Amino acid sequence: MERLGEWLAEDGDAEGAALLEEALRGYGTRAASNDVARVTRTLRRLGLPVPYPWRGGRRSNGLGLSGREREVALLAARGRTNRQIAADLFLSPRTVESHVRNALRKLDCTSRADLAVRLLDAAEEDRAPVAG
């Protein structure tokens, strides 16, 4: 798959880029770091975008937040303090502070009030009927 992808991509065929990306993701799930590095070099040499993060990782909730960040952000948006959230979720207040800070940064918010508005907007979008 990797060699075919490279050959097709060198010929300008878009299918080649898709095959290289598929190979990259496959190597990434197997922690084959040498293979990942080789495919990444090939993509760069051919001027193709390297998917980031190529390593895969956890699925987001549509906002780029981890499951725990989303859980903490929702509690913060409801007016809970870091100490209250920490007690509820059996976390340290510093961990909660970190999750809140990450959520604010990822969602481009400056306050917990902004966070509440952003999370409410996202929840409404998730419930919106799909046209078709």
DONU-891002 format. One record per residue (C-alpha): residue number from 1; x, y, z; residue in three letters. Coordinates in steps of 0.001 Angstrom, whole numbers, plus 524288, in hexadecimal, padded with zeros to 5 digits. Last residue first. Example, Ala and Ser with C-alpha at 12.3 -4.5 7.8 and 13.67 -1.06 7.14 Angstrom:
<pt k="2" c1="83566" c2="7FBDC" c3="81BE4" r="SER"/>
<pt k="1" c1="8300C" c2="7EE6C" c3="81E78" r="ALA"/>
# end
This chain:
<pt k="132" c1="7825D" c2="83E57" c3="80E15" r="GLY"/>
<pt k="131" c1="78439" c2="8482C" c3="818A3" r="ALA"/>
<pt k="130" c1="789D7" c2="8436C" c3="82591" r="VAL"/>
<pt k="129" c1="7824C" c2="847BF" c3="8316A" r="PRO"/>
<pt k="128" c1="789F6" c2="84FF3" c3="83B36" r="ALA"/>
<pt k="127" c1="78CF1" c2="848AB" c3="847D1" r="ARG"/>
<pt k="126" c1="79BD6" c2="84908" c3="84637" r="ASP"/>
<pt k="125" c1="79B04" c2="8574D" c3="84233" r="GLU"/>
<pt k="124" c1="79382" c2="85A4B" c3="84EBB" r="GLU"/>
<pt k="123" c1="79E0A" c2="853AE" c3="856EE" r="ALA"/>
<pt k="122" c1="7A8A3" c2="85B91" c3="85004" r="ALA"/>
<pt k="121" c1="7A195" c2="86852" c3="852A9" r="ASP"/>
<pt k="120" c1="79FEA" c2="86499" c3="8610C" r="LEU"/>
<pt k="119" c1="7AE5B" c2="86123" c3="861FC" r="LEU"/>
<pt k="118" c1="7B231" c2="86E44" c3="85C38" r="ARG"/>
<pt k="117" c1="7A8FC" c2="87602" c3="864EB" r="VAL"/>
<pt k="116" c1="7ADA1" c2="86EFC" c3="87139" r="ALA"/>
<pt k="115" c1="7BBE0" c2="870C9" c3="86D76" r="LEU"/>
<pt k="114" c1="7B9CA" c2="87F42" c3="86B4F" r="ASP"/>
<pt k="113" c1="7B440" c2="87FED" c3="8792C" r="ALA"/>
<pt k="112" c1="7BFED" c2="8781C" c3="87E06" r="ARG"/>
<pt k="111" c1="7C8A5" c2="882B0" c3="87898" r="SER"/>
<pt k="110" c1="7D1C8" c2="885F1" c3="86D59" r="THR"/>
<pt k="109" c1="7CD4C" c2="87BDD" c3="8637E" r="CYS"/>
<pt k="108" c1="7D483" c2="87721" c3="8576A" r="ASP"/>
<pt k="107" c1="7CEA5" c2="8697E" c3="85857" r="LEU"/>
<pt k="106" c1="7DBE2" c2="862EE" c3="8593E" r="LYS"/>
<pt k="105" c1="7E12F" c2="86D37" c3="86294" r="ARG"/>
<pt k="104" c1="7D587" c2="86D40" c3="86BC1" r="LEU"/>
<pt k="103" c1="7D50F" c2="85E5D" c3="86B8E" r="ALA"/>
<pt k="102" c1="7E39A" c2="85D68" c3="86E81" r="ASN"/>
<pt k="101" c1="7E26E" c2="866FE" c3="879EB" r="ARG"/>
<pt k="100" c1="7D6BF" c2="85F93" c3="87F59" r="VAL"/>
<pt k="99" c1="7DDFA" c2="85298" c3="87E49" r="HIS"/>
<pt k="98" c1="7EA23" c2="85849" c3="884CC" r="SER"/>
<pt k="97" c1="7E24A" c2="85E3F" c3="88FE9" r="GLU"/>
<pt k="96" c1="7DB82" c2="8512B" c3="891C1" r="VAL"/>
<pt k="95" c1="7E8B8" c2="84A83" c3="892C7" r="THR"/>
<pt k="94" c1="7ED35" c2="854CC" c3="89C86" r="ARG"/>
<pt k="93" c1="7E0C8" c2="852D8" c3="8A4A8" r="PRO"/>
<pt k="92" c1="7E45B" c2="84474" c3="8A5D3" r="SER"/>
<pt k="91" c1="7DAB1" c2="83ADD" c3="8A039" r="LEU"/>
<pt k="90" c1="7D01B" c2="83291" c3="8A676" r="PHE"/>
<pt k="89" c1="7C5CD" c2="83713" c3="89CA5" r="LEU"/>
<pt k="88" c1="7BC7A" c2="83DD4" c3="8A610" r="ASP"/>
<pt k="87" c1="7C743" c2="8426C" c3="8AF3E" r="ALA"/>
<pt k="86" c1="7CF4A" c2="8480B" c3="8A428" r="ALA"/>
<pt k="85" c1="7C34C" c2="84E9A" c3="89E62" r="ILE"/>
<pt k="84" c1="7C04A" c2="854EB" c3="8AB70" r="GLN"/>
<pt k="83" c1="7CE59" c2="85962" c3="8AD12" r="ARG"/>
<pt k="82" c1="7CEC2" c2="85EE9" c3="89F4D" r="ASN"/>
<pt k="81" c1="7C242" c2="86670" c3="8A1D0" r="THR"/>
<pt k="80" c1="7B538" c2="86255" c3="89BFA" r="ARG"/>
<pt k="79" c1="7ADF8" c2="86C9B" c3="89418" r="GLY"/>
<pt k="78" c1="7A73B" c2="8643F" c3="889EC" r="ARG"/>
<pt k="77" c1="7B1F2" c2="86797" c3="88025" r="ALA"/>
<pt k="76" c1="7BBDC" c2="861D6" c3="8898E" r="ALA"/>
<pt k="75" c1="7B41F" c2="85529" c3="889FD" r="LEU"/>
<pt k="74" c1="7B35A" c2="854BE" c3="87B30" r="LEU"/>
<pt k="73" c1="7C1D2" c2="857D4" c3="87A04" r="ALA"/>
<pt k="72" c1="7C563" c2="84CCC" c3="88365" r="VAL"/>
<pt k="71" c1="7BDC6" c2="842C1" c3="87B6B" r="GLU"/>
<pt k="70" c1="7C311" c2="84824" c3="86E95" r="ARG"/>
<pt k="69" c1="7D0FC" c2="847D2" c3="873A9" r="GLU"/>
<pt k="68" c1="7CED3" c2="839CF" c3="87852" r="ARG"/>
<pt k="67" c1="7C9CE" c2="83547" c3="86B1E" r="GLY"/>
<pt k="66" c1="7D4D5" c2="83C0F" c3="86400" r="SER"/>
<pt k="65" c1="7D18F" c2="848F2" c3="85DA6" r="LEU"/>
<pt k="64" c1="7D334" c2="84BB8" c3="84F28" r="GLY"/>
<pt k="63" c1="7C588" c2="85142" c3="84E3B" r="LEU"/>
<pt k="62" c1="7BEFB" c2="8463B" c3="846CC" r="GLY"/>
<pt k="61" c1="7BF9E" c2="83D32" c3="8526E" r="ASN"/>
<pt k="60" c1="7CD5B" c2="838EF" c3="84F1C" r="SER"/>
<pt k="59" c1="7D1AD" c2="82B5C" c3="84B7E" r="ARG"/>
<pt k="58" c1="7DD9C" c2="826BF" c3="8529C" r="ARG"/>
<pt k="57" c1="7EA9A" c2="825BC" c3="84BDD" r="GLY"/>
<pt k="56" c1="7EE45" c2="823E9" c3="83DBC" r="GLY"/>
<pt k="55" c1="7FD02" c2="824D8" c3="83C80" r="ARG"/>
<pt k="54" c1="7FC21" c2="82D67" c3="8308E" r="TRP"/>
<pt k="53" c1="7F87C" c2="838FE" c3="8390D" r="PRO"/>
<pt k="52" c1="7F90F" c2="83F4A" c3="82FE5" r="TYR"/>
<pt k="51" c1="7F7F0" c2="839B4" c3="82254" r="PRO"/>
<pt k="50" c1="8045A" c2="83C00" c3="81A80" r="VAL"/>
<pt k="49" c1="800CF" c2="8445C" c3="80ED9" r="PRO"/>
<pt k="48" c1="806AD" c2="8406D" c3="801D1" r="LEU"/>
<pt k="47" c1="8128F" c2="8472F" c3="7FC0F" r="GLY"/>
<pt k="46" c1="81803" c2="83A66" c3="7F6B7" r="LEU"/>
<pt k="45" c1="823CE" c2="83B33" c3="7FF9F" r="ARG"/>
<pt k="44" c1="81AD9" c2="83E51" c3="80B14" r="ARG"/>
<pt k="43" c1="81264" c2="83262" c3="808A8" r="LEU"/>
<pt k="42" c1="81E66" c2="829CA" c3="806F2" r="THR"/>
<pt k="41" c1="8247D" c2="82ED6" c3="81382" r="ARG"/>
<pt k="40" c1="817DE" c2="82BDF" c3="81ACB" r="THR"/>
<pt k="39" c1="8178C" c2="81E4A" c3="814CF" r="VAL"/>
<pt k="38" c1="8256F" c2="81B94" c3="81991" r="ARG"/>
<pt k="37" c1="8230B" c2="82143" c3="8271E" r="ALA"/>
<pt k="36" c1="816CA" c2="81908" c3="828E6" r="VAL"/>
<pt k="35" c1="81E2C" c2="80CEA" c3="82492" r="ASP"/>
<pt k="34" c1="828FF" c2="80F86" c3="82E62" r="ASN"/>
<pt k="33" c1="81EF1" c2="81254" c3="8391D" r="SER"/>
<pt k="32" c1="8172F" c2="805C9" c3="83773" r="ALA"/>
<pt k="31" c1="80E12" c2="80889" c3="842E8" r="ALA"/>
<pt k="30" c1="8041C" c2="7FF24" c3="83CFF" r="ARG"/>
<pt k="29" c1="7F969" c2="80976" c3="83C88" r="THR"/>
<pt k="28" c1="80309" c2="812D5" c3="83639" r="GLY"/>
<pt k="27" c1="80708" c2="80908" c3="82BE6" r="TYR"/>
<pt k="26" c1="7F8E1" c2="807C8" c3="827AC" r="GLY"/>
<pt k="25" c1="7F6F2" c2="81681" c3="827FC" r="ARG"/>
<pt k="24" c1="802CE" c2="81895" c3="81F54" r="LEU"/>
<pt k="23" c1="7FEAE" c2="80DE6" c3="815E9" r="ALA"/>
<pt k="22" c1="7F13B" c2="81426" c3="81491" r="GLU"/>
<pt k="21" c1="7F79B" c2="82160" c3="81267" r="GLU"/>
<pt k="20" c1="8003E" c2="81B97" c3="807E6" r="LEU"/>
<pt k="19" c1="7F480" c2="8153B" c3="80167" r="LEU"/>
<pt k="18" c1="7ECD9" c2="82203" c3="80195" r="ALA"/>
<pt k="17" c1="7F865" c2="8297E" c3="7FBE9" r="ALA"/>
<pt k="16" c1="7F98E" c2="81F82" c3="7F101" r="GLY"/>
<pt k="15" c1="7EB08" c2="82055" c3="7EDEA" r="GLU"/>
<pt k="14" c1="7ED43" c2="82E9C" c3="7EA63" r="ALA"/>
<pt k="13" c1="7F53A" c2="82A67" c3="7DE6C" r="ASP"/>
<pt k="12" c1="8004F" c2="833EB" c3="7DB93" r="GLY"/>
<pt k="11" c1="8097E" c2="829B7" c3="7D5D2" r="ASP"/>
<pt k="10" c1="81212" c2="82A7D" c3="7E1F9" r="GLU"/>
<pt k="9" c1="805B1" c2="82875" c3="7E9DF" r="ALA"/>
<pt k="8" c1="802B3" c2="81BEC" c3="7E271" r="LEU"/>
<pt k="7" c1="8104F" c2="8165D" c3="7E4E0" r="TRP"/>
<pt k="6" c1="81043" c2="81A4E" c3="7F337" r="GLU"/>
<pt k="5" c1="802D3" c2="81477" c3="7F555" r="GLY"/>
<pt k="4" c1="806CA" c2="807E7" c3="7EE81" r="LEU"/>
<pt k="3" c1="812CA" c2="8072B" c3="7F72C" r="ARG"/>
<pt k="2" c1="80ADC" c2="80974" c3="8038F" r="GLU"/>
<pt k="1" c1="80000" c2="80000" c3="80000" r="MET"/>
# end
